[in-house]
Amino acid sequence: MPGQDEKFQMFIQRSKSGWTADTPAKVNFFFEVLGKRDDHFHEIVSIALPINLFDTLSFRATDDSQIQFECTGNFKDIPLDDTNLVVRAATLIQQRFNVQQGAAITLTKRIPCQAGLGGGSSDAAAALRLACRVWNLDISDSELLPIAAEIGSDCPIFFYDVPTISTGRGERIQPLPPMPTLWFVLLKPPEGLPTAKVYAECMPLHDGQFRKPDDLITALSTADVQAIGQHLFNRLEMPAQKLWNRFGEVKNRLLAADCLAVQMSGSGTAFFGLCNDETQAKEVFRRLRREPMQGNEMFLASTTDLTCIDFS
């Protein structure tokens, strides 16, 4: 479990009027669903890697008790009320620790929504930490982690600056050893898939053969990019393919561009194309940009430069 002084992948710094954080996306290299639990969540095994595609979150304290929230950038379909995970995170801190002040929060979105890239969860994790800063609360990260788990199963992984393996419903997290820099091209089509629907279709389509991440972890630890590509796995691809008729078209677009391996991240609908190195990733990116985008968003990303810089 991360300690209060441990480095995080968020780039946190003081601003003129408060605090800001750059919040990373993630990609899932492995995602297995073991079954549905009595609490209606699903038992999973997931390996997630933070990548250098960021939103930016800004917080400043206000004298009243209101949580004011605005969003700029790529924020189509993002709720601006108290159902937003950032607002929920700030409200939870305010209520749990009897904070009388409010906050003015601005979120600049770059991570696409309904993509399986964890943008909302990453933003919420940052909101928990920035709320403690702007309201001068001495709260350890071990106290924040259970609150993060209340907000969403993905949220706690953003308290780590390294790849992680998650089990349970996602709340049991172990950091993995340092891994090589990996390069990707991300492709996000305009369509989204509701996570609940993807999970609902998952177990009826399950083949009963539960995959294990051991071979992938070995490949990651030895920096064998070819083997990494061979051992990518996402159980949620099957239900996504059933629910969404353009699944194959979008995935094949990255495969046709000579990516080493292609996989949907999380519950979709973003795909990442794993490349051998930076040179190949840039070439794939340039090649795809010459084609009609048809509403798709595309990003060049890597696992580099994720160590937190904290200017507190």
Helices and strands as residue ranges (DSSP letters): E 11-14, E 19-36, E 42-62, E 67-73, H 85-96, E 102-109, H 119-134, H 141-151, G 155-159, E 164-167, E 172-175, E 183-188, H 195-205, H 214-221, H 225-230, E 233-234, H 237-243, H 247-256, E 261-264, E 271-275, H 278-289, E 297-302
